[in-house]
């Protein structure tokens, strides 16, 4: 079975599709008809790849974490997406979609953001390419991610608070979709994760697939083979994970491991562990696993990590879960915090709270001594320092 790409209707098995209001149909159809031709064209690839190299700083290092490997008695490599310009993997997709938007004649960009990393990346791409930028962000996330809010504003973006519902990522997506309906002809919506109506999940995964593409040739340089035994990444909607898994999902010898945000515990009522708690439903334009009541009302998610508290999961990942192609772990807040402090003290690297969920898998699953385990360090921890400082004395 092939897992990497959806069918012609945008489905990964039972998950995906495009469930959209009639007023959005022209926007989505325009994207669907043009995105593959544009991103596969020679001029697009030349401009995009040059920016990835000279502006973003790719290829990001694949770092052998010697001290972490000694502690866990296996071979751990960290894919250092935290070293990208803007501090996370989000710039890979934001730049790609901004270049695509210009080729479609759209000069106004809207985006949603949770942790703020996608917002910063989108504002950065828009500043570089001379595009208007509006970022919707939950009121709660604005308060807990203030450094990223300041960066977005400095980059020239207008940051609009989402004040409905839980005032977090889900609600920011809702506000952005409303904007897109009202400004269809001038505006492109840069979705930050592998969610939303087709073709967004596939398009975002393709832009993020540079992560696994690099892992393959970097591992070849390190150990003489392209495939690790395991790849691990955190999953909210799932963009860094899609990029990390992309070139490995159809390689059966590679184990795929996803870490979701368990919050206060997956049975606590304060969680975002969608594969454990979700059922088949429609959220933000695609059919996937959704945390919802029996009558289809979305259950508010919770995570200490602003980038993972989403009540759904991308259809790509839902398919991997259903087909048992990937192992999914629910990582609680305290487990993620413990792993963040551990990496900082052992390797001198402060990870984003999102990335710390992936690191916490090391405490929940044993690996063989000769296994090669690659963990995506999706972002740096600057934005989470307030949280880290608040809990430092308790860890």
C-alpha positions in Angstrom: 0.0 0.0 0.0 1.2 3.5 -0.8 0.7 6.1 1.9 2.4 9.2 0.7 0.0 10.9 -1.7 -3.8 11.2 -1.7 -6.1 10.0 -4.5 -7.5 12.3 -7.2 -10.2 13.4 -4.8 -7.8 14.3 -2.0 -8.4 11.2 0.1 -5.9 9.2 2.1 -8.0 6.0 2.5 -11.1 7.2 4.4 -9.7 10.6 5.3 -9.4 13.9 3.4 -11.6 15.4 0.7 -12.8 19.0 0.4 -15.9 19.8 2.5 -16.3 23.6 1.9 -18.9 26.3 1.5 -20.0 27.0 -2.0 -18.4 30.4 -1.8 -15.0 28.9 -1.3 -15.2 26.4 -4.1 -13.6 28.7 -6.8 -10.6 29.3 -4.5 -10.0 25.7 -3.7 -10.6 24.6 -7.3 -8.1 27.1 -8.6 -5.5 25.7 -6.2 -6.4 22.1 -7.1 -6.1 22.8 -10.8 -2.8 24.7 -10.6 -0.7 23.7 -7.6 1.1 20.7 -9.0 1.9 22.3 -12.3 3.3 25.4 -10.5 5.4 23.7 -7.8 6.8 21.2 -10.3 7.8 23.8 -12.9 11.5 24.5 -13.4 11.3 28.2 -12.6 9.4 27.7 -9.3 11.8 25.0 -8.2 14.8 27.1 -9.0 13.5 30.1 -7.0 12.2 28.0 -4.1 15.3 25.9 -3.7 17.6 29.0 -3.9 15.6 30.6 -1.1 15.7 27.4 1.0 19.5 27.3 0.7 20.5 31.0 0.9 17.6 32.5 2.9 16.3 29.8 5.2 19.7 28.1 5.7 19.0 24.6 4.5 20.1 21.9 4.6 19.5 21.9 8.4 22.0 19.7 10.3 21.3 16.0 11.2 23.0 16.0 14.6 24.2 12.8 16.4 23.1 13.4 20.0 25.9 11.6 21.8 24.8 12.3 25.4 21.2 11.5 24.7 22.2 8.3 22.9 24.3 7.2 25.8 21.5 7.7 28.3 18.9 5.8 26.1 21.4 3.2 24.8 20.6 3.7 21.2 21.7 5.9 18.3 19.7 9.2 18.3 20.0 11.8 15.6 18.2 15.2 15.8 17.0 16.8 12.6 17.6 20.4 13.5 14.6 22.3 12.1 15.1 24.7 15.0 18.1 26.1 13.1 16.0 27.4 10.2 15.5 31.1 9.7 12.5 32.0 12.0 13.3 29.0 14.3 11.1 26.2 13.1 10.1 24.1 10.1 7.2 26.4 9.3 9.2 28.6 6.9 9.5 25.6 4.4 5.8 25.7 3.7 5.2 29.5 4.2 7.8 30.4 1.6 6.5 27.8 -0.8 2.9 28.9 -0.6 3.8 32.6 -0.8 5.7 31.9 -4.0 2.7 29.9 -5.3 0.3 32.8 -4.3 2.3 35.3 -6.3 2.1 33.0 -9.4 -1.7 32.9 -8.9 -1.9 36.7 -8.8 -2.8 36.8 -5.1 -1.1 39.7 -3.2 -3.0 39.5 0.1 -2.0 36.6 2.4 -4.0 35.4 5.4 -2.9 32.7 7.9 -3.8 31.1 11.2 -1.2 30.4 13.9 -1.2 28.7 17.3 2.3 28.8 18.7 3.1 31.7 16.5 5.8 30.0 14.5 3.7 29.7 11.4 2.6 33.3 11.8 6.1 34.4 12.0 7.2 32.3 9.0 4.3 33.7 6.9 5.0 37.3 8.0 8.6 36.7 7.1 7.8 35.3 3.6 5.4 38.2 3.0 7.9 40.8 4.0 10.5 39.2 1.6 8.1 39.0 -1.3 6.2 42.2 -0.8 2.8 40.7 0.1 0.2 42.0 2.5 -0.1 39.7 5.6 -2.9 39.2 8.1 -2.5 36.6 10.8 -5.4 35.3 12.9 -4.4 34.0 16.4 -6.4 32.9 19.4 -6.6 35.4 22.2 -5.2 32.9 24.6 -2.3 32.1 22.3 -1.5 35.8 21.8 -1.1 36.0 25.6 1.1 33.0 26.0 3.2 33.5 22.8 3.9 37.2 23.1 7.5 37.1 21.7 6.1 35.7 18.4 3.3 38.3 18.3 5.9 41.0 18.6 8.0 39.5 15.7 4.9 39.3 13.4 4.1 42.9 14.0 7.7 44.0 13.5 7.7 42.1 10.2 4.6 44.1 9.1 1.8 41.7 9.7 -1.5 42.6 11.1 -2.3 40.2 14.0 -6.1 39.7 14.6 -7.2 38.0 17.8 -9.8 35.2 17.6 -12.1 35.7 20.6 -14.6 33.0 20.1 -14.7 29.4 21.5 -11.5 28.3 23.2 -9.7 31.3 21.8 -6.9 29.0 20.5 -5.8 27.5 17.2 -9.2 26.0 16.1 -10.8 29.4 16.4 -8.0 31.1 14.6 -8.6 28.7 11.7 -12.4 29.5 11.7 -11.7 33.3 11.5 -9.2 32.8 8.7 -11.7 30.8 6.6 -14.3 33.5 7.1 -11.9 36.1 5.8 -11.1 33.9 2.8 -14.8 33.6 1.9 -15.1 37.4 2.0 -11.9 38.2 0.0 -11.7 35.3 -2.5 -10.4 37.1 -5.5 -7.4 38.9 -4.0 -6.4 36.5 -1.2 -4.5 33.3 -0.6 -4.8 31.4 2.6 -1.5 29.9 3.7 -2.6 27.0 5.9 0.2 26.1 8.3 -0.4 22.4 8.7 -1.5 19.3 6.8 -5.2 20.1 7.5 -8.0 21.8 5.6 -9.6 20.9 2.3 -7.7 19.2 -0.5 -5.2 20.2 -1.9 -3.8 21.8 1.3 -2.8 18.6 3.1 -0.9 17.3 0.1 0.6 20.7 -0.8 1.9 21.3 2.8 3.3 17.8 3.0 5.2 18.3 -0.3 6.7 21.6 0.9 7.7 20.0 4.2 9.0 16.8 2.6 12.4 18.6 2.3 12.9 17.4 5.9 12.9 13.7 5.1 14.6 14.2 1.8 17.6 15.7 3.6 17.5 13.1 6.3 18.1 10.4 3.7 21.2 11.9 2.1 22.5 13.1 5.5 22.2 9.6 7.0 24.0 8.2 4.0 26.9 10.5 4.8 26.8 9.6 8.5 26.3 5.9 8.5 26.3 4.7 4.8 22.6 4.1 4.5 19.6 6.3 3.7 17.0 4.8 6.0 16.9 5.0 9.8 15.2 2.3 11.8 12.7 4.8 13.3 11.6 8.4 12.7 9.8 10.3 15.5 7.9 13.6 15.3 5.2 15.5 17.3 1.8 15.8 15.8 -0.9 18.4 16.2 -2.3 19.0 12.8 1.0 17.4 11.7 3.1 19.4 9.3 6.6 18.7 10.7 5.6 15.1 11.1 4.3 14.8 7.5 7.6 16.3 6.3 9.7 13.9 8.5 7.7 10.8 7.5 7.1 11.7 3.8 10.0 9.8 2.2 9.8 6.9 4.7 6.1 5.9 4.9 6.4 3.7 1.8 9.6 2.1 3.1 8.3 -0.8 5.3 11.6 -1.2 7.2 11.3 2.3 8.7 9.2 2.6 11.9 7.0 5.7 12.0 6.3 7.1 15.5 4.0 10.1 16.2 3.7 11.9 19.5 0.4 13.7 20.3 -0.3 16.1 23.1 -1.8 14.2 26.0 -2.3 17.4 28.0 -3.2 16.5 31.6 -3.8 12.9 30.5 -5.8 11.4 27.6 -8.6 10.5 30.0 -8.6 13.7 31.9 -10.9 15.8 29.7 -8.0 18.2 29.2 -6.1 16.6 26.2 -5.4 16.9 22.5 -4.6 13.2 21.8 -6.9 13.0 18.8 -6.1 9.4 17.6 -7.0 8.2 21.1 -10.0 10.4 21.6 -11.3 11.3 18.1 -13.9 9.8 15.9 -14.6 10.2 12.1 -15.8 13.7 11.5 -15.4 16.9 9.4 -13.3 19.8 10.7 -12.0 22.8 8.7 -12.8 21.3 5.3 -11.6 17.7 5.5 -12.8 14.4 6.9 -10.5 13.0 9.6 -10.4 12.0 13.2 -11.9 14.8 15.3 -12.4 15.2 19.1 -16.2 15.6 19.2 -19.3 14.8 21.1 -21.8 12.2 19.8 -23.8 14.9 18.0 -20.7 16.3 16.3 -19.8 19.3 18.5 -16.1 19.8 18.7 -14.6 19.1 22.1 -12.1 21.9 23.1 -8.6 20.5 23.2 -5.9 21.3 25.7 -2.1 21.2 25.7 0.6 23.1 27.4 2.0 23.5 23.9 0.2 26.1 21.8 1.1 24.4 18.5 -0.4 21.0 19.5 -3.8 21.9 21.0 -5.8 21.2 17.9 -9.0 19.0 18.1 -8.2 17.1 14.9 -5.4 15.6 13.0 -4.3 15.8 9.3 -5.9 13.1 7.1 -2.4 11.8 6.1 -1.8 11.0 9.8 -5.3 9.6 10.4 -4.7 7.2 7.6 -1.3 6.1 9.0 -3.0 5.5 12.4 -6.0 3.5 11.0 -3.7 1.3 8.8 -1.3 0.8 11.8 1.5 2.1 9.7 2.6 4.5 12.5 2.7 4.1 16.3 1.0 6.9 18.2 1.9 8.0 21.7 0.1 10.3 24.0 2.6 12.6 25.8 1.4 14.5 28.9 2.5 18.0 29.7 4.8 16.9 32.5 6.5 14.3 30.3 7.1 16.9 27.6 8.5 19.4 30.1 10.8 16.7 31.6 12.2 15.9 28.1 12.7 19.6 27.3 14.8 20.1 30.4 16.7 16.8 29.8 17.7 17.8 26.2 18.8 21.2 27.4 21.0 19.8 30.1 22.4 16.8 28.1 22.9 18.5 24.7 22.8 22.3 25.3 19.7 22.6 23.0 16.5 24.2 24.3 13.6 22.7 22.2 10.2 24.1 21.5 7.5 22.5 23.7 6.0 20.9 20.6 9.3 19.1 19.8 9.7 18.1 23.5 6.7 15.8 23.0 8.6 13.8 20.3 11.6 13.6 22.6 9.4 12.2 25.4 8.8 9.0 23.3 12.3 7.9 24.4 10.9 7.4 27.9 7.9 5.4 26.7 9.4 3.1 24.1 12.6 1.0 24.2 14.9 0.9 21.2 17.7 -1.6 20.4 21.3 -0.7 21.0 22.1 -0.7 17.2 18.8 1.1 16.2 19.2 4.4 14.4 16.5 6.8 15.6 15.9 10.2 14.0 13.8 12.7 16.0 12.5 15.9 14.3 13.4 18.9 16.5 10.7 21.0 14.9 11.5 24.3 16.6 13.5 26.2 19.1 12.4 27.0 22.6 12.7 30.8 22.8 9.0 31.2 22.5 8.4 28.9 25.5 10.9 30.4 27.9 8.1 31.9 30.1 6.6 28.5 30.6 10.0 26.9 31.2 11.0 29.5 33.8 7.6 29.1 35.5 8.1 25.4 36.0 11.9 25.2 36.3 12.0 24.9 40.1 9.6 22.0 40.0 11.4 19.8 37.4 
